[in-house]
Structures are given as structure tokens and as C-alpha cells.
Amino acid sequence: MLLPEGGSQAMTGTMEKTLLRVGEAAQLLSVSRWTIYRWVEEGRLRGTKIGKGSLRIFRESIIHLIESNENDTFITSSGAEY
């Protein structure tokens, strides 16, 4: 399971769900709710509408996003790698 060491009980429960609310996904990825909406529209995350328009994000798409960016190396303008 992809959780930071010492992850909270609430976050553990979040990652056991198949579908996450936009706010839960945003908190998990440390981004804004608007970023989640944009990423769904861009296809970076997969979501589905529930009821009359409530968006839910598939947990597997969040895991895939994290794993696909896990090995990316960031090079700063000074040439340092992160």
C-alpha cells in the first residue's frame, strides 16, 4: 500500500476504498481539488460521476499516477537532480 510511514488511520481507510471523493484524492496527492478535476479532464486520473454529478476518483488510477511518476528525475536549473 502506498502510504507515508506513520500514515494516519483515516488515510489508511481512504486507500482501502475503490472510489475516492475529490477532496480525499486531493489530500492524498497533496494537490488542490481543482487539480484533481483538471487531471481527470486531461486523462491523468480516471473518475466517474455518481448520482447527479458527484465525481469519484478510482483508487487504482491514483496508484498508477504515483507509480508512473515515482522514477522521474527532476533536474534543477543548477543541474542538481532530485
Steps between C-alpha positions, in 0.01 A plus 500: 500500500628846414496694824765712663657344806282565803196570276184589686217256558270721292739486205526122532120479473508729197739273313279196563212659306451428129364849433626814675335839532677786327611644835642166613695461176628858528614446859668170411694659213561833680337704224188716477153372416519700175816313403313170542217625276755614241692171511177306444419720202853455362483123551776482762246362751190292437174600662130435476187700573278373780139609520434848363861592448713415803840400367685205649860408416610140449761406762690293243548806277657686794735209567589487129569876495730473802685196365542646151662813650698316765817463294493842336814702565469873538798709391515857627645793307823456701528142372416332831286184476208424733 
